[in-house]
Amino acid sequence: MDKVYDVAVIGAGPAGCMAAIQASKSGAKVVLLEKNKELGKKILLSGGGRCNFTNNTSPEEFIERFGKAGNFLRPALSVFSNQDVISFFKDKGLKSRIEKDGRVFPVSNRAGSVLDVLRRCLRQETVEIFYNFRVQRIIRDENYFCIYIKGQNILKAKKVILATGGVTYRATGSSGEGLDIAKSLRHQIVEPTAGLIPLILKENWIKKVQGIALDRVKLIFRAKNKKIASGIGGIIFTHFGISGPLALDLSGLVAAELKKQQQVSLFLDIFPDISEQEWDKKLIGLFKDRGSSRVKNILSSFLPLRMVDTLSMVFGFDTACRASQLDRLQRLAIIRAFKKIVFTVKGTLPLDEGMVTQGGIPTREINPKTMESRIIPGFYFAGEIIDCSASSGGYNIQQAFSTGFLAGRSASYG
Ligand SMILES: Cc1cc2nc3c(=O)[nH]c(=O)nc-3n(C[C@H](O)[C@H](O)[C@H](O)COP(=O)(O)OP(=O)(O)OC[C@H]3O[C@@H](n4cnc5c(N)ncnc54)[C@H](O)[C@@H]3O)c2cc1C
């Protein structure tokens, strides 16, 4: 007879690794199946190679970050919270540091050190790992799940945890095969779209400011004059449009609107904490006090010179003249450039460039207390394959760890 396991975990990203560790810790005979020749390829890319593996925020803020799916995640987060994740890694010798907006990174600044801990735990828990093992089909017979690669039934398991990730950055292995497997077992799929994806803007002048990062701006996206998303935070201009934490966080809502063929406009306020009236007063004072200075020298104390030059071209104000020569209309043009830049959003980068997938297995088809399928008993889900994603900041890897932990523990019982 084929080899039989208590639990087979498919996919060795953060969700699958944590699920396998927990299932084995609870006494199950576990196999971890990974199609790549190594673990966690996506983890290595995460957080710019530094892996922002959780966030130090409150439980309520955590739930909020997942929007409509937040409540689904409540039980998983309560059994394995962000603080539990930090302690888990600390106990295994990985120190972490809290950075801006509560983002938690390893002190080593190496995503590889998160992976090293997972690898060590899998070894300690004697989880059997099969690499280059691309699961193509799963069939439920009377007693077991039969797992197939290349048309051959290779092994059997009493329980299965599907942790094959989303559909973006396919080169890392997450290419959506898990969704096909779930579909073949009668699960519905919420059509996957990219979340956390850079936006393409129509205005060509954006190329002139590429690479410039602004720490605190306000973005408002509107479609048919209705506000669809807004927020304050950091952005970076690229050669095609904008990226950076705030633009990425709002991109999912924008992408959904674009899909409905709506025209989306973006309103950028570079200085959300200073009103137009305050700017007017400030500039009048500055231009009076420093009347013999060039306008560009004064404005470059607020923005990078390249940005000032580009805005002067787009909004038609003179930066080469002396401050005392600037008239009211030119001053108002500067204020418009600071507070009211309007862009047209042309689209997003291709699906594969999304840092997270929106969509996947609908949460209503999964028991949130166990991560077990409500359609197929003994079948579990963990990680990004579930339709439950959040903004950037370490929330998505935490989701993978929490759901993986809960699925692993639940699957090893009974
Ligand atoms: C560039 C980038 C940066 C990111 N940075 C961060 C960050 O700093 N913080 C954060 O919280 N999130 C970040 N994310 C998101 C985060 O990496 C994912 O949400 C997380 O990795 C999901 O974990 P997972 O285990 O569910 O899936 P994955 O990590 O995608 O792992 C799934 C695994 O399943 C395997 N697999 C797939 N199909 C099969 C099959 N048929 N048979 C066998 N194995 C299979 C894949 O090879 C893969 O190893 C980032 C994502 C990207 C792309």
The ligand as an SDF file (V2000), in Angstrom:
LIG
                    3D

 53 58  0  0  0  0  0  0  0  0999 V2000
    7.5130   40.9340   -3.0240 C   0  0  0  0  0  0  0  0  0  0  0  0
    6.6410   40.5740   -1.8370 C   0  0  0  0  0  0  0  0  0  0  0  0
    6.9180   41.1150   -0.5950 C   0  0  0  0  0  0  0  0  0  0  0  0
    6.0990   40.8040    0.4990 C   0  0  0  0  0  0  0  0  0  0  0  0
    6.4020   41.3320    1.7140 N   0  0  0  0  0  0  0  0  0  0  0  0
    5.6340   41.0320    2.7820 C   0  0  0  0  0  0  0  0  0  0  0  0
    5.9750   41.4970    4.0830 C   0  0  0  0  0  0  0  0  0  0  0  0
    7.0370   42.1070    4.2950 O   0  0  0  0  0  0  0  0  0  0  0  0
    5.1260   41.2110    5.1040 N   0  0  0  0  0  0  0  0  0  0  0  0
    3.9750   40.4770    4.9200 C   0  0  0  0  0  0  0  0  0  0  0  0
    3.2320   40.2480    5.8870 O   0  0  0  0  0  0  0  0  0  0  0  0
    3.6650   39.9680    3.7080 N   0  0  0  0  0  0  0  0  0  0  0  0
    4.4650   40.2160    2.6550 C   0  0  0  0  0  0  0  0  0  0  0  0
    4.1660   39.6670    1.4410 N   0  0  0  0  0  0  0  0  0  0  0  0
    3.0380   38.7200    1.3420 C   0  0  0  0  0  0  0  0  0  0  0  0
    3.4450   37.3640    1.9560 C   0  0  0  0  0  0  0  0  0  0  0  0
    4.7270   37.0010    1.4860 O   0  0  0  0  0  0  0  0  0  0  0  0
    2.4150   36.2750    1.6390 C   0  0  0  0  0  0  0  0  0  0  0  0
    1.1510   36.7200    2.0560 O   0  0  0  0  0  0  0  0  0  0  0  0
    2.7790   34.9700    2.3410 C   0  0  0  0  0  0  0  0  0  0  0  0
    4.0020   34.4630    1.8620 O   0  0  0  0  0  0  0  0  0  0  0  0
    1.6760   33.9220    2.1150 C   0  0  0  0  0  0  0  0  0  0  0  0
    2.0860   32.7260    2.7200 O   0  0  0  0  0  0  0  0  0  0  0  0
    1.5120   31.3160    2.2430 P   0  0  0  0  0  0  0  0  0  0  0  0
    2.2660   30.2920    3.0180 O   0  0  0  0  0  0  0  0  0  0  0  0
    0.0420   31.3270    2.3100 O   0  0  0  0  0  0  0  0  0  0  0  0
    1.8650   31.2170    0.6900 O   0  0  0  0  0  0  0  0  0  0  0  0
    3.2820   31.2240   -0.0700 P   0  0  0  0  0  0  0  0  0  0  0  0
    4.2980   31.9280    0.7240 O   0  0  0  0  0  0  0  0  0  0  0  0
    2.9900   31.7280   -1.4270 O   0  0  0  0  0  0  0  0  0  0  0  0
    3.6820   29.6970   -0.1130 O   0  0  0  0  0  0  0  0  0  0  0  0
    2.9490   28.7590   -0.8790 C   0  0  0  0  0  0  0  0  0  0  0  0
    3.8410   27.5730   -1.1930 C   0  0  0  0  0  0  0  0  0  0  0  0
    3.0540   26.5570   -1.8160 O   0  0  0  0  0  0  0  0  0  0  0  0
    3.8350   25.9500   -2.8410 C   0  0  0  0  0  0  0  0  0  0  0  0
    2.9080   25.3330   -3.8200 N   0  0  0  0  0  0  0  0  0  0  0  0
    2.0240   25.9540   -4.6290 C   0  0  0  0  0  0  0  0  0  0  0  0
    1.3560   25.0520   -5.3840 N   0  0  0  0  0  0  0  0  0  0  0  0
    1.8300   23.8210   -5.0370 C   0  0  0  0  0  0  0  0  0  0  0  0
    1.5330   22.5050   -5.4660 C   0  0  0  0  0  0  0  0  0  0  0  0
    0.6240   22.2670   -6.4100 N   0  0  0  0  0  0  0  0  0  0  0  0
    2.2010   21.4650   -4.9010 N   0  0  0  0  0  0  0  0  0  0  0  0
    3.1560   21.7070   -3.9520 C   0  0  0  0  0  0  0  0  0  0  0  0
    3.4920   22.9410   -3.5050 N   0  0  0  0  0  0  0  0  0  0  0  0
    2.8240   24.0050   -4.0440 C   0  0  0  0  0  0  0  0  0  0  0  0
    4.6100   27.1210   -3.4220 C   0  0  0  0  0  0  0  0  0  0  0  0
    5.7370   26.6740   -4.1460 O   0  0  0  0  0  0  0  0  0  0  0  0
    4.9710   27.9060   -2.1590 C   0  0  0  0  0  0  0  0  0  0  0  0
    6.1960   27.4880   -1.6130 O   0  0  0  0  0  0  0  0  0  0  0  0
    4.9750   39.9410    0.3340 C   0  0  0  0  0  0  0  0  0  0  0  0
    4.7340   39.3760   -0.9120 C   0  0  0  0  0  0  0  0  0  0  0  0
    5.5510   39.6780   -1.9930 C   0  0  0  0  0  0  0  0  0  0  0  0
    5.2760   39.0410   -3.3200 C   0  0  0  0  0  0  0  0  0  0  0  0
  1  2  1  0
  2  3  1  0
  2 52  2  0
  3  4  2  0
  4  5  1  0
  4 50  1  0
  5  6  2  0
  6  7  1  0
  6 13  1  0
  7  8  2  0
  7  9  1  0
  9 10  1  0
 10 11  2  0
 10 12  1  0
 12 13  2  0
 13 14  1  0
 14 15  1  0
 14 50  1  0
 15 16  1  0
 16 17  1  0
 16 18  1  0
 18 19  1  0
 18 20  1  0
 20 21  1  0
 20 22  1  0
 22 23  1  0
 23 24  1  0
 24 25  2  0
 24 26  1  0
 24 27  1  0
 27 28  1  0
 28 29  2  0
 28 30  1  0
 28 31  1  0
 31 32  1  0
 32 33  1  0
 33 34  1  0
 33 48  1  0
 34 35  1  0
 35 36  1  0
 35 46  1  0
 36 37  1  0
 36 45  1  0
 37 38  2  0
 38 39  1  0
 39 40  1  0
 39 45  2  0
 40 41  1  0
 40 42  2  0
 42 43  1  0
 43 44  2  0
 44 45  1  0
 46 47  1  0
 46 48  1  0
 48 49  1  0
 50 51  2  0
 51 52  1  0
 52 53  1  0
M  END
$$$$
